[in-house]
Amino acid sequence: MRPSRQAINLILLMTLTAFLLTALSAEKGFIWLVLIYVIVLLVDRHISKNVDFSIVRSINHTLPVGVKSPVQLEITNKSDWLQKFEVIDHYPASMSALKLPREIELNYGQHAYIDYTIIPNSRGEFNFEKTEIKLKSKFGFWDIYRQFDVQSSIKVYPNYAEVVKYGLLAAEQRLAQMGILKQRKRGEGTDFNQLREYRQGDRLNRVDWKATSRIQKVIAKDYQQEQDQQIFFLLDCGRNMRAHDGQLSHFDNALNAMLLLTYVAVRQGDAVGLMTFAGKKRWLKPQKSIGNVKRLLNAVYDIQPSQDPPDYLTAATESLTLLKKRALVVVISNLREEASEDLTRALKIIGKRHLIVFAGMRENSLDETLNKEINTTEDALNYCAVSKYFKQRTEIFNKLSKQKVMAVDTLPQELPAKLVNKYLEVKGRGFL
C-alpha cells in the first residue's frame, strides 16, 4: 500500500496552507489541520485492510508450444464496498499474454470472469504463482496492491496436432512426387494375410497349390506389409541442435518429426522406442502401443538442447546394448563437418545389426546464401565458402550411402515429411 496521487495532491495543498497559516500566525489552526489530515489517512488505511477477493484460475494443464491458449480468472469481491480495480496475472516469463492487464468494477459479493490469452514460447513445465490486484482505498488516499496465491502447474508440449495436420499433408504430396504409394497393396509384403481366389496379375509363386487341389479352384496367398517391427530414435540433444530457423530450433523441428513418424508407425502396427544423447539421457524401450505418441511426448516435452558436443560413438555403443531385436534406427542430428568421422564410425557400428536412417539438418541461411544475387565482394566470398561446405557435406552423405545408410539431407522444416517418406519407403520395399 502506498499514497495515491490524490493523497499526494492533498499533501501539497496542506503544505501551501501551512505557509499561509504560518504567515498569519495561526499555528494552532495549522496543527489541527495536520492532525485531521493524519487521522483521515489512518482511518482510510485501516478500513482498506478489509479489502478481500476470491480468485480462481482456470487453464488447461497441457498446452501446445507457440499456440494461443485461453486462461480464465474468476474474481469475487468479498469487500464491503464497490471496488474498481486492475487485474494482473503473473504468468511465466517464458510466455507472452494478450488482453492483460484488465480493469473491472465489482460490488460486494459480485463476481466476474476475466478471459485472456497466453502463448507459450518454449516447452517444459511451468507454474503460475500469483495474481495481483491494484485498486484505490475507501477514500482514495492510498494505492493498494494485493497479491493472491493462485497456483497453477502446466506442461507445454510440442505442437503435435499441427505437426500431424500439416506433416501428413506434406508427406502425401511428396510421396506422390516420388511415386511411392502410402496405402497397402494386396499381394505385397512378406507377412501372410489371407487366402483368396487367384486374380489375373497375381504371381505364380503366390499360388497355394495345396489349397488349390483341395477345393478345385486356383487359390493365391495374400500378403501384407510387415508389422510388429521396431522403430528406434537416436535423438541428438547437443549444442548443434540449438540452431534456430524462424521460431523453432532445430531440436524442436526434430521433436516434431519424431512425433509425426511415431504417429504414422503406430498406425502401421510397429513398436517405437527412443534414446537421447549429448544432453539429458532418456530411454524408452520399443513398445507397440496406441499410446506411444503420448508416451514419447511425456518423455521429451521438457528436454532442451545442451551445450555438449554430440558423442555419436558412445550413443552407438549404448544403443546396441539396449536393442536386441533388429530395428530401423533413425538418427536425428545437425550434421557438422568436424564430427563427420565419428558419425561415420558410429553408424557403421549400428549398421552391423540394424537398418539406419540418418537425418542431417542444415541451416536455411546456407541455401539462402547460394540463391542470393552476388553484388559485392563479401557476397562472393560467402558464396564460395558455402559452396565448399556443401561439397564437403555431399561427400559425407555419399560416404554414408556406401555404408548402406539411408541418409536424408534436409532443411529443418522439411524433416517431418522426409522422415515419413523414408519410413514408408522402407516398409513398402521390405528393407527391414
C-alpha positions as CSV (number, residue, x, y, z in Angstrom):
1,M,0.0,0.0,0.0
2,R,1.3,3.4,-0.9
3,P,-0.1,7.0,-1.0
4,S,-2.2,7.7,-4.1
5,R,-1.9,10.7,-6.4
6,Q,-5.0,12.1,-4.6
7,A,-3.1,11.9,-1.2
8,I,0.0,13.5,-2.7
9,N,-2.0,16.4,-4.1
10,L,-3.6,16.8,-0.6
11,I,-0.2,16.9,1.0
12,L,0.9,19.7,-1.4
13,L,-2.3,21.6,-0.6
14,M,-1.6,21.1,3.2
15,T,1.9,22.4,2.7
16,L,0.7,25.5,0.9
17,T,-1.9,26.1,3.7
18,A,0.8,25.7,6.3
19,F,2.8,28.5,4.8
20,L,-0.3,30.7,4.7
21,L,-1.2,29.9,8.3
22,T,2.3,30.5,9.5
23,A,2.3,33.8,7.8
24,L,-0.9,34.7,9.7
25,S,0.5,33.3,13.0
26,A,-2.3,30.8,13.1
27,E,-0.2,28.0,14.5
28,K,-3.0,26.2,16.3
29,G,-5.2,26.1,13.2
30,F,-2.3,24.5,11.3
31,I,-1.7,21.9,13.9
32,W,-5.4,20.9,13.9
33,L,-5.4,20.8,10.1
34,V,-2.4,18.4,10.1
35,L,-4.0,16.3,12.8
36,I,-7.3,15.9,10.9
37,Y,-5.4,15.0,7.8
38,V,-3.4,12.3,9.5
39,I,-6.5,10.9,11.1
40,V,-8.2,10.7,7.8
41,L,-5.2,8.9,6.2
42,L,-5.0,6.4,9.1
43,V,-8.8,5.7,9.0
44,D,-8.7,5.2,5.3
45,R,-5.7,2.9,5.6
46,H,-7.4,0.9,8.4
47,I,-10.7,0.5,6.6
48,S,-8.9,-0.6,3.4
49,K,-7.2,-3.5,5.2
50,N,-10.6,-5.3,4.8
51,V,-10.1,-5.4,1.0
52,D,-10.5,-9.0,0.1
53,F,-11.1,-11.1,-3.1
54,S,-11.5,-14.7,-4.1
55,I,-9.6,-15.7,-7.2
56,V,-9.8,-19.0,-9.1
57,R,-7.7,-19.6,-12.3
58,S,-8.8,-22.0,-15.0
59,I,-6.3,-23.2,-17.5
60,N,-5.5,-26.5,-19.3
61,H,-2.8,-28.4,-17.7
62,T,-1.2,-29.2,-21.0
63,L,-0.6,-26.6,-23.7
64,P,1.0,-26.7,-27.2
65,V,4.0,-24.5,-27.7
66,G,3.5,-21.4,-29.9
67,V,-0.3,-21.7,-29.9
68,K,-2.7,-19.2,-28.3
69,S,-4.4,-20.8,-25.3
70,P,-7.2,-19.4,-23.1
71,V,-6.9,-18.6,-19.4
72,Q,-9.8,-17.6,-17.3
73,L,-9.8,-15.8,-13.9
74,E,-13.0,-15.9,-11.7
75,I,-12.8,-13.0,-9.3
76,T,-15.3,-12.4,-6.4
77,N,-15.4,-9.2,-4.4
78,K,-15.6,-10.0,-0.7
79,S,-15.0,-6.5,0.5
80,D,-17.7,-4.2,2.0
81,W,-17.9,-1.7,-0.8
82,L,-17.8,-1.2,-4.6
83,Q,-14.4,-1.9,-6.0
84,K,-12.9,-0.7,-9.2
85,F,-9.6,-2.3,-9.8
86,E,-6.9,-3.6,-12.2
87,V,-6.0,-7.3,-12.5
88,I,-2.6,-8.5,-13.4
89,D,-1.9,-12.3,-13.6
90,H,1.7,-13.3,-13.0
91,Y,2.2,-15.7,-15.9
92,P,5.6,-17.4,-16.5
93,A,8.3,-15.2,-18.0
94,S,8.8,-17.6,-21.0
95,M,5.2,-16.9,-22.1
96,S,3.5,-13.9,-23.6
97,A,-0.1,-12.7,-22.9
98,L,-2.8,-10.8,-24.7
99,K,-5.6,-8.8,-23.0
100,L,-3.7,-8.1,-19.8
101,P,-3.9,-6.1,-17.5
102,R,-7.7,-5.7,-17.3
103,E,-9.8,-3.2,-15.4
104,I,-13.0,-4.3,-13.7
105,E,-15.7,-3.0,-11.3
106,L,-17.5,-5.2,-8.8
107,N,-19.9,-4.5,-5.9
108,Y,-19.9,-6.6,-2.7
109,G,-20.5,-10.3,-3.4
110,Q,-20.4,-9.9,-7.1
111,H,-18.1,-12.0,-9.3
112,A,-16.8,-11.7,-12.8
113,Y,-14.9,-13.8,-15.3
114,I,-11.8,-12.3,-17.0
115,D,-10.6,-14.1,-20.1
116,Y,-7.2,-13.6,-21.6
117,T,-4.8,-15.4,-24.0
118,I,-1.5,-17.0,-23.2
119,I,1.2,-18.0,-25.8
120,P,3.9,-20.5,-24.5
121,N,7.1,-19.8,-26.3
122,S,9.1,-22.8,-25.0
123,R,8.5,-26.4,-23.9
124,G,8.7,-27.6,-20.4
125,E,6.9,-27.5,-17.0
126,F,5.9,-24.0,-15.7
127,N,4.0,-22.5,-12.8
128,F,1.6,-19.7,-12.5
129,E,2.0,-18.5,-8.9
130,K,0.2,-15.2,-8.2
131,T,-2.5,-12.9,-9.3
132,E,-2.1,-9.2,-8.4
133,I,-4.9,-6.6,-7.9
134,K,-4.3,-2.9,-7.9
135,L,-7.1,-0.6,-6.5
136,K,-7.9,2.6,-4.5
137,S,-8.6,2.7,-0.8
138,K,-12.0,3.6,0.5
139,F,-11.5,7.4,0.4
140,G,-8.9,7.2,-2.4
141,F,-5.9,8.3,-0.4
142,W,-3.9,5.0,-0.9
143,D,-3.0,2.8,-3.8
144,I,-3.4,-0.8,-2.7
145,Y,-1.5,-3.7,-4.3
146,R,-2.6,-7.2,-3.2
147,Q,-1.1,-10.4,-4.4
148,F,-3.1,-13.7,-4.2
149,D,-1.5,-17.1,-4.1
150,V,-3.2,-18.8,-7.1
151,Q,-1.1,-21.8,-8.1
152,S,-1.4,-23.5,-11.5
153,S,1.1,-26.0,-12.9
154,I,1.2,-26.7,-16.6
155,K,3.2,-28.7,-19.1
156,V,4.0,-27.3,-22.5
157,Y,4.3,-29.9,-25.3
158,P,5.4,-29.7,-28.9
159,N,2.5,-28.6,-31.1
160,Y,1.8,-32.2,-32.1
161,A,-1.7,-31.5,-33.6
162,E,-0.3,-29.1,-36.2
163,V,2.5,-31.5,-36.9
164,V,0.1,-34.2,-37.8
165,K,-2.2,-31.9,-39.7
166,Y,0.4,-30.3,-42.0
167,G,3.1,-33.0,-41.8
168,L,0.8,-35.7,-43.2
169,L,-0.4,-33.5,-46.0
170,A,3.2,-32.7,-46.9
171,A,4.1,-36.3,-46.7
172,E,1.3,-37.4,-49.1
173,Q,2.3,-34.7,-51.6
174,R,6.0,-35.8,-51.5
175,L,5.0,-39.5,-51.7
176,A,3.0,-38.8,-54.9
177,Q,6.0,-37.0,-56.4
178,M,8.3,-39.9,-55.5
179,G,5.8,-42.5,-56.9
180,I,5.5,-44.2,-53.5
181,L,2.0,-45.4,-52.6
182,K,1.1,-44.9,-49.0
183,Q,-1.7,-47.5,-48.9
184,R,-1.1,-51.2,-48.5
185,K,-1.1,-53.1,-51.8
186,R,-2.7,-56.5,-51.9
187,G,-0.2,-59.2,-52.6
188,E,2.8,-57.1,-51.4
189,G,4.9,-57.5,-48.3
190,T,6.0,-60.7,-46.6
191,D,3.5,-61.2,-43.8
192,F,0.8,-63.7,-44.6
193,N,-2.6,-62.1,-44.5
194,Q,-5.2,-64.5,-46.0
195,L,-6.1,-67.0,-48.8
196,R,-8.2,-65.8,-51.7
197,E,-9.1,-66.7,-55.2
198,Y,-6.4,-66.2,-57.8
199,R,-6.8,-63.0,-59.8
200,Q,-5.3,-62.0,-63.1
201,G,-1.9,-60.4,-62.5
202,D,-1.0,-62.5,-59.4
203,R,2.4,-64.0,-59.5
204,L,2.6,-67.8,-59.8
205,N,4.8,-68.2,-56.7
206,R,1.9,-66.8,-54.6
207,V,-0.4,-69.7,-55.6
208,D,-1.2,-72.1,-52.8
209,W,-1.2,-75.5,-54.6
210,K,-2.4,-77.5,-51.6
211,A,-5.5,-75.3,-51.2
212,T,-6.0,-75.2,-55.0
213,S,-6.1,-79.0,-55.2
214,R,-8.3,-79.3,-52.1
215,I,-11.1,-77.1,-53.3
216,Q,-10.5,-77.3,-57.1
217,K,-10.0,-73.6,-57.5
218,V,-6.8,-71.6,-58.0
219,I,-6.1,-70.1,-54.6
220,A,-3.4,-67.4,-54.0
221,K,-1.7,-66.3,-50.8
222,D,-2.4,-62.7,-49.9
223,Y,0.4,-60.9,-48.1
224,Q,0.6,-57.5,-46.3
225,Q,3.4,-55.2,-45.2
226,E,5.3,-56.4,-42.2
227,Q,4.0,-55.4,-38.8
228,D,5.5,-55.7,-35.3
229,Q,8.7,-54.1,-36.5
230,Q,10.8,-51.8,-34.3
231,I,11.4,-48.1,-35.0
232,F,14.1,-46.7,-32.7
233,F,15.1,-43.0,-32.5
234,L,18.5,-41.8,-31.5
235,L,17.9,-38.1,-30.8
236,D,20.8,-35.7,-30.6
237,C,20.3,-33.2,-27.7
238,G,23.7,-31.5,-28.2
239,R,24.7,-27.9,-28.9
240,N,24.3,-28.1,-32.7
241,M,20.6,-28.6,-32.2
242,R,20.2,-25.2,-30.6
243,A,20.4,-23.5,-34.0
244,H,17.2,-21.6,-34.9
245,D,15.4,-21.2,-38.2
246,G,12.4,-19.0,-37.6
247,Q,10.5,-19.6,-34.3
248,L,11.6,-23.2,-33.9
249,S,15.0,-24.5,-33.1
250,H,16.4,-27.5,-35.0
251,F,15.7,-29.5,-31.8
252,D,12.1,-28.6,-31.9
253,N,11.9,-29.5,-35.6
254,A,13.4,-32.8,-34.7
255,L,10.8,-33.4,-32.0
256,N,8.0,-32.6,-34.4
257,A,9.5,-35.0,-37.0
258,M,9.9,-37.8,-34.4
259,L,6.4,-37.4,-33.1
260,L,4.9,-37.4,-36.6
261,L,6.8,-40.6,-37.5
262,T,5.7,-42.2,-34.3
263,Y,2.1,-41.4,-35.2
264,V,2.5,-43.0,-38.6
265,A,4.3,-46.0,-37.2
266,V,1.6,-46.6,-34.6
267,R,-1.0,-46.7,-37.4
268,Q,1.2,-49.3,-39.2
269,G,1.4,-51.5,-36.1
270,D,5.1,-51.0,-35.3
271,A,6.8,-50.6,-32.0
272,V,8.5,-47.3,-31.2
273,G,11.4,-46.5,-28.8
274,L,13.8,-43.7,-28.1
275,M,17.2,-42.9,-26.7
276,T,18.7,-39.4,-26.4
277,F,22.3,-38.5,-26.3
278,A,24.6,-35.4,-25.8
279,G,22.5,-33.9,-23.1
280,K,19.6,-35.3,-20.9
281,K,19.5,-39.0,-21.1
282,R,16.1,-40.6,-21.8
283,W,15.5,-44.2,-22.7
284,L,12.2,-45.7,-23.8
285,K,12.0,-49.4,-24.6
286,P,10.4,-50.1,-28.0
287,Q,6.7,-50.8,-27.4
288,K,3.8,-51.5,-29.7
289,S,1.1,-49.3,-28.2
290,I,-1.7,-47.0,-29.3
291,G,-0.4,-44.7,-26.5
292,N,3.1,-44.4,-28.0
293,V,2.6,-40.8,-29.1
294,K,1.6,-39.7,-25.6
295,R,4.4,-41.8,-24.2
296,L,7.0,-40.1,-26.3
297,L,5.5,-36.6,-25.6
298,N,5.9,-37.2,-21.9
299,A,9.4,-38.3,-22.4
300,V,10.7,-35.4,-24.4
301,Y,8.5,-32.3,-23.7
302,D,10.8,-30.8,-21.1
303,I,14.2,-31.5,-22.8
304,Q,16.2,-28.6,-24.0
305,P,19.4,-29.0,-26.1
306,S,22.6,-28.8,-24.0
307,Q,26.0,-27.2,-24.6
308,D,27.6,-30.6,-25.1
309,P,29.0,-31.8,-28.4
310,P,27.4,-34.9,-29.9
311,D,29.1,-38.2,-28.9
312,Y,28.0,-40.4,-31.7
313,L,30.3,-43.3,-30.8
314,T,29.0,-43.6,-27.2
315,A,25.4,-43.4,-28.4
316,A,26.0,-46.2,-30.9
317,T,27.6,-48.5,-28.3
318,E,24.8,-47.8,-25.8
319,S,22.1,-48.4,-28.3
320,L,23.5,-51.8,-29.2
321,T,23.3,-52.9,-25.6
322,L,19.7,-51.8,-25.4
323,L,18.4,-53.0,-28.7
324,K,18.3,-56.8,-29.0
325,K,15.9,-57.1,-31.9
326,R,16.7,-55.8,-35.4
327,A,15.2,-52.3,-35.8
328,L,15.0,-49.3,-38.1
329,V,17.3,-46.9,-36.2
330,V,16.5,-43.3,-37.0
331,V,19.4,-41.0,-36.0
332,I,18.4,-37.3,-36.0
333,S,21.1,-34.6,-35.7
334,N,22.5,-31.3,-37.1
335,L,25.4,-32.6,-39.1
336,R,28.7,-30.6,-38.9
337,E,31.8,-31.5,-40.8
338,E,34.1,-31.7,-37.7
339,A,32.0,-34.5,-36.3
340,S,31.6,-36.4,-39.6
341,E,34.3,-39.0,-38.9
342,D,32.9,-40.0,-35.5
343,L,29.4,-40.1,-37.1
344,T,30.6,-42.4,-39.9
345,R,32.2,-44.8,-37.4
346,A,29.2,-44.8,-35.1
347,L,26.7,-45.6,-37.9
348,K,29.0,-48.4,-39.1
349,I,28.8,-49.9,-35.7
350,I,25.0,-49.7,-35.6
351,G,24.7,-50.9,-39.2
352,K,26.1,-54.3,-38.3
353,R,22.9,-55.2,-36.6
354,H,20.3,-52.7,-37.6
355,L,18.9,-50.7,-40.6
356,I,19.8,-47.0,-40.4
357,V,18.1,-43.8,-41.5
358,F,20.3,-40.7,-40.7
359,A,18.6,-37.3,-40.9
360,G,21.1,-34.5,-41.0
361,M,19.7,-31.0,-40.8
362,R,21.3,-27.9,-42.2
363,E,20.6,-24.1,-41.7
364,N,18.2,-22.3,-44.0
365,S,20.7,-19.5,-44.3
366,L,23.1,-21.7,-46.2
367,D,20.6,-22.3,-49.0
368,E,19.7,-18.6,-48.9
369,T,23.3,-17.7,-49.4
370,L,23.6,-19.9,-52.5
371,N,20.4,-18.4,-54.0
372,K,21.3,-14.8,-53.2
373,E,22.3,-12.5,-56.0
374,I,26.1,-11.7,-55.8
375,N,26.6,-7.9,-55.8
376,T,29.6,-7.4,-53.5
377,T,33.0,-9.0,-52.7
378,E,31.5,-10.1,-49.4
379,D,28.7,-11.9,-51.3
380,A,31.2,-13.7,-53.5
381,L,33.3,-14.8,-50.5
382,N,30.2,-16.1,-48.7
383,Y,29.1,-17.9,-51.8
384,C,32.4,-19.6,-52.2
385,A,32.6,-20.6,-48.5
386,V,29.1,-22.1,-48.6
387,S,29.7,-23.9,-51.9
388,K,32.8,-25.5,-50.3
389,Y,30.7,-26.5,-47.3
390,F,28.1,-28.2,-49.5
391,K,30.7,-30.0,-51.4
392,Q,32.1,-31.5,-48.1
393,R,28.6,-32.3,-47.0
394,T,27.8,-34.1,-50.2
395,E,31.0,-36.2,-49.8
396,I,29.9,-37.1,-46.2
397,F,26.5,-38.2,-47.4
398,N,28.0,-40.2,-50.3
399,K,30.2,-42.0,-47.8
400,L,27.2,-42.9,-45.6
401,S,25.3,-44.2,-48.7
402,K,28.2,-46.6,-49.4
403,Q,27.8,-47.9,-45.8
404,K,24.1,-48.7,-46.8
405,V,22.9,-45.8,-44.5
406,M,19.8,-44.2,-45.9
407,A,20.8,-40.6,-45.4
408,V,18.4,-37.6,-45.5
409,D,20.0,-34.1,-46.1
410,T,17.2,-31.7,-45.2
411,L,16.1,-28.3,-44.0
412,P,14.6,-28.4,-40.5
413,Q,11.0,-27.6,-41.6
414,E,11.1,-30.3,-44.2
415,L,12.3,-33.0,-41.8
416,P,8.9,-34.4,-40.7
417,A,7.7,-35.1,-44.3
418,K,11.0,-36.5,-45.4
419,L,11.3,-38.9,-42.5
420,V,7.8,-40.2,-43.0
421,N,8.6,-40.7,-46.7
422,K,11.7,-42.7,-45.9
423,Y,9.9,-44.8,-43.3
424,L,7.1,-45.7,-45.8
425,E,9.7,-46.5,-48.4
426,V,11.4,-48.9,-46.0
427,K,8.0,-50.5,-45.2
428,G,6.9,-50.7,-48.9
429,R,10.1,-52.3,-50.1
430,G,10.5,-54.7,-47.2
431,F,14.0,-53.5,-46.4
432,L,13.6,-54.2,-42.7
